[in-house]
Amino acid sequence: MMHWLIQTLADHPALACAEVPEGMLSTGEQVRFQSLKRDKRRRDWLLGRWTAKRLTAQYIESITGRRPALSDIVITTDPDGAPRLHSRNGYAFINRLAISISHSNGHAFCALTDVPGHRPGADIEYIEQRNPAFVRDFFTDAEIERVQRAPPSAQPLLTTAIWSAKEAALKSIRRGLTVDTRYIICLPEEPVADGWAPVTVICSPDLNATVRCGWWRQIGRFVITLATADSEQATHAAVPIAEVRRIGDGVSS
């Protein structure tokens, strides 16, 4: 099962001021937060952590009937930059969960999966017109052709969806933007009203990786995308699109 949540800076008064909501961070996370110097970086980091912790707390409550304090959910960072969940107070099973966090224009998007061995990639992007040079520099020939065949009015949405899917897919294989984005092809299917549409994801052999599933959807002025890849402990079973679902009361438009 894949769970997801979107939150905004407007959802908590402290976040817009780059202040820590009461009871949110562990001692180690407080130290990490204090090391961030720029207000924008602080706001983005706090919003992403707050969203991820709320999603995880709601997941734990759905499983155990008990809602943990946010400070009991600790998010560290692996050497490759991916976030990792830990528990301070008896919720050891969350160490087996995997999350991915993204933020854009005052919004944060988090995805969580409880499927053993699956690694999620999540991305959120604001829909805007992109310079043609951006498409030429970062898209494959197949992606460029898909954009050029679309009506001009549809190209900002499609371009954003392709770029966002690339980010999600590269996160899921734990490479991020450390590799040429043309090593991965993302071809979104037509949008589904109020639902998820599949994305065909093809990885270059140079990546030595496979993305099992990709999805995308539009929410308001944003595109959100999800992808899953296998870790060494994966079950090699794709997460059905019907099982991608939202937990909580994050914004929906």
ABEGO torsion letter per residue (X at the ends): XBBBBBBBAAABAAAAAGBBBBGABBAAAAAAAAABABAAAAAAAAAAAAAAAAAAAAAAAAAAGBBBBAAABBBBBBAAGBBBBBBABGBAAAAABBBBBBBBGGBBBBBBBABBGBBBBBBBBBBBBBBAAAAAAABBAAAAAAAAABBAAAAAAAAAAAAAAAAAAAAAAGAEAABBAAABBBBBBBBBBGBBBBBBBBBBAAAGBBBABBBBBBBEABBBBBBBBBBAABAGBBBBAAABBBBEABBAX
